[in-house]
Amino acid sequence: MRRIDILLASELAGGYAPFRHDDFDVVLHRWTDYGELPLIEGALWVFVDWVLPEMSGLELCRRLRADGLTAHAHVTMVLEEDNVEDRKRALRMGADDYMVGPLVRNALLDRVLGANVSDHDATGIRTVAQGDLTVDVAAFQARWQGKPISLMPNELRLLRYFIEHPGRVFTRAQLIAALGKQEPPVDERTVDVWIGRLRRALKGVGAGNPLRTVRSLGYVFDAA
């Protein structure tokens, strides 16, 4: 199956349940903390409201284009009304297209699935790395200095997320949300199990222990 990840900076009439269409898995993420991205595993679409609680939609669009993880996302600006000048400003700031809100689930899915997402786009990011530690996303394989690391799916996805966000402290709840494990709910202590397995696997291949526990907060990946 190919995958599309959709970030939504506003409420969506019809809900955020995942959706399967032909050979596409579509995963919708309610995105309220604009500084934290979930784990993106396919083609990325972002729907940005013209007006947001913390900043303008134009500013968020600028930030998306400046971030290496989202620079190539398809960005749709959600306008409050079909205003010619607003459309021009959105496109100048880096939006790919626009639509008039409020967002409705069926219209949003029609927009995304009608865009003819290519096989290359739907595979998303292929490889991420920090020093000698790499995750080949397409092959679902982590390596240290070229040596394979045996990891279960959750630990591999967690390692990829840490590599993409070095030096950032994440709470257990944030890591659960990033991996899309809220439904059904996952006990926060399960994160400790993932971390323990990941640490043992990294130490086993000589990669040391780049995962640091921050007391009362969570975990951080210390880049070399």
SULSULWO-V896047 format. One record per backbone hydrogen bond with DSSP energy under -0.5 kcal/mol. NH is the residue of the N-H (numbers start at 1). CO is the residue of the C=O. E is the energy in kcal/mol with one decimal. If there is no record, write none. Layout:
nh:NH co:CO e:E
nh:NH co:CO e:E
//
This chain:
nh:2 co:23 e:-3.1
nh:3 co:122 e:-1.2
nh:4 co:25 e:-2.7
nh:5 co:43 e:-3.1
nh:6 co:27 e:-2.8
nh:7 co:45 e:-2.9
nh:8 co:29 e:-2.4
nh:9 co:47 e:-1.9
nh:13 co:103 e:-1.7
nh:15 co:12 e:-2.0
nh:19 co:26 e:-2.6
nh:21 co:24 e:-2.5
nh:24 co:21 e:-2.5
nh:25 co:2 e:-3.1
nh:26 co:19 e:-3.7
nh:26 co:24 e:-0.6
nh:27 co:4 e:-2.8
nh:27 co:25 e:-0.5
nh:28 co:16 e:-0.5
nh:28 co:26 e:-0.5
nh:29 co:6 e:-3.4
nh:31 co:8 e:-3.0
nh:31 co:29 e:-0.7
nh:32 co:30 e:-0.7
nh:34 co:32 e:-1.0
nh:36 co:33 e:-2.1
nh:39 co:178 e:-2.5
nh:40 co:38 e:-0.6
nh:41 co:39 e:-0.6
nh:43 co:3 e:-2.1
nh:45 co:5 e:-2.6
nh:45 co:43 e:-0.5
nh:46 co:74 e:-2.8
nh:47 co:7 e:-2.6
nh:48 co:46 e:-0.6
nh:48 co:76 e:-2.6
nh:49 co:47 e:-0.5
nh:50 co:78 e:-2.2
nh:52 co:55 e:-1.1
nh:57 co:50 e:-2.4
nh:60 co:56 e:-2.0
nh:61 co:57 e:-2.3
nh:62 co:58 e:-2.2
nh:63 co:59 e:-2.2
nh:64 co:60 e:-2.4
nh:65 co:61 e:-2.0
nh:66 co:62 e:-1.2
nh:67 co:63 e:-0.9
nh:67 co:64 e:-0.7
nh:70 co:67 e:-1.3
nh:71 co:67 e:-1.6
nh:73 co:70 e:-1.9
nh:74 co:44 e:-2.6
nh:75 co:73 e:-0.7
nh:76 co:46 e:-3.0
nh:76 co:74 e:-0.5
nh:77 co:75 e:-0.5
nh:77 co:97 e:-2.3
nh:78 co:48 e:-3.6
nh:79 co:77 e:-0.8
nh:79 co:99 e:-2.6
nh:83 co:81 e:-2.0
nh:87 co:83 e:-2.3
nh:88 co:84 e:-2.1
nh:89 co:85 e:-2.4
nh:90 co:86 e:-2.4
nh:91 co:87 e:-2.2
nh:92 co:88 e:-2.3
nh:93 co:89 e:-1.8
nh:94 co:91 e:-0.9
nh:95 co:90 e:-2.3
nh:96 co:75 e:-2.6
nh:97 co:75 e:-1.4
nh:99 co:77 e:-2.2
nh:101 co:79 e:-3.0
nh:105 co:13 e:-3.1
nh:108 co:104 e:-2.5
nh:109 co:105 e:-2.7
nh:110 co:106 e:-2.3
nh:111 co:107 e:-2.1
nh:112 co:108 e:-2.3
nh:113 co:109 e:-2.9
nh:114 co:110 e:-1.5
nh:115 co:112 e:-1.5
nh:116 co:113 e:-0.6
nh:122 co:118 e:-2.2
nh:123 co:119 e:-0.6
nh:123 co:120 e:-0.9
nh:124 co:121 e:-1.6
nh:128 co:135 e:-2.0
nh:130 co:133 e:-2.8
nh:133 co:130 e:-2.1
nh:134 co:132 e:-0.6
nh:134 co:143 e:-2.6
nh:135 co:128 e:-2.8
nh:136 co:141 e:-3.2
nh:137 co:126 e:-2.4
nh:137 co:135 e:-1.0
nh:138 co:126 e:-1.1
nh:140 co:136 e:-1.0
nh:141 co:136 e:-1.9
nh:142 co:149 e:-0.7
nh:143 co:134 e:-2.7
nh:144 co:147 e:-2.6
nh:145 co:132 e:-2.5
nh:147 co:144 e:-2.4
nh:149 co:142 e:-2.6
nh:150 co:148 e:-0.5
nh:151 co:149 e:-0.7
nh:156 co:152 e:-2.5
nh:157 co:153 e:-2.5
nh:158 co:154 e:-2.3
nh:159 co:155 e:-2.5
nh:160 co:156 e:-2.3
nh:161 co:157 e:-2.1
nh:162 co:158 e:-2.3
nh:163 co:159 e:-2.6
nh:164 co:160 e:-2.1
nh:165 co:161 e:-0.8
nh:165 co:162 e:-0.8
nh:166 co:163 e:-0.6
nh:167 co:221 e:-3.0
nh:168 co:165 e:-1.3
nh:170 co:219 e:-3.0
nh:175 co:171 e:-2.0
nh:176 co:172 e:-2.3
nh:177 co:173 e:-2.3
nh:178 co:174 e:-2.5
nh:179 co:175 e:-1.8
nh:180 co:177 e:-1.4
nh:181 co:176 e:-2.7
nh:190 co:187 e:-2.0
nh:191 co:188 e:-1.4
nh:192 co:188 e:-0.5
nh:193 co:189 e:-1.1
nh:194 co:190 e:-2.2
nh:195 co:191 e:-2.8
nh:196 co:192 e:-2.5
nh:197 co:193 e:-2.3
nh:198 co:194 e:-2.6
nh:199 co:195 e:-2.9
nh:200 co:196 e:-2.2
nh:201 co:197 e:-2.2
nh:202 co:198 e:-2.4
nh:203 co:199 e:-2.7
nh:204 co:200 e:-2.0
nh:205 co:201 e:-0.9
nh:205 co:202 e:-0.8
nh:206 co:203 e:-1.3
nh:207 co:202 e:-2.7
nh:212 co:210 e:-0.7
nh:212 co:220 e:-3.0
nh:214 co:218 e:-3.2
nh:215 co:213 e:-0.7
nh:217 co:214 e:-2.4
nh:218 co:214 e:-1.8
nh:219 co:170 e:-2.4
nh:220 co:212 e:-2.1
nh:221 co:168 e:-0.5
nh:222 co:210 e:-3.2
nh:222 co:220 e:-0.7
nh:223 co:221 e:-0.8
//
